[in-house]
Amino acid sequence: QVQLVESGGGLVQPGGSLRLACAASGSIVNINKMGWYRQAPGKERELVATITSGGATDYTGSVKERFTISRDNAKITVYLQMNSLKPEDTAVYYCNVNVKALVRGVFRILEVWGQGTLVTVSS
């Protein structure tokens, strides 16, 4: 199977920065799209940013120019650099990857979620 381990969340003041990381492991053959989602209290989970295997990126409008998604294919890790953080960025951030993996001897396409990491922006 495939496991994701997230790190980097925490408490930061408005205007500050944080860098999230999500490392994948397991019987991975190749990783397609990687992304970050977030869920604020009382709200639905929303897409934050994605990056394809070719490096093309996409962002939700509220984070453009402030957040940067990147990936290290050798480390099978995706990052989210968050700058100029605002209180409305407070949420649990989830990593999501679409991978081709070997499962019980069969190649399968899996969508895998991380456990979530809390980001709190507050003074």
Number of C-alpha atoms within 10 A of each C-alpha: 13 18 15 21 16 21 16 15 18 14 15 18 14 17 14 14 17 18 16 21 22 28 18 22 13 12 16 20 12 13 18 15 17 27 26 26 19 22 19 17 9 6 9 9 15 14 17 23 23 24 21 17 13 8 13 11 16 16 19 13 9 11 17 12 11 13 20 19 24 20 20 10 11 6 11 16 19 24 22 23 15 20 17 15 22 18 15 12 20 20 21 18 27 24 29 23 25 17 21 18 20 17 15 9 7 8 13 15 17 18 14 17 19 18 16 22 21 18 22 21 20 16 9
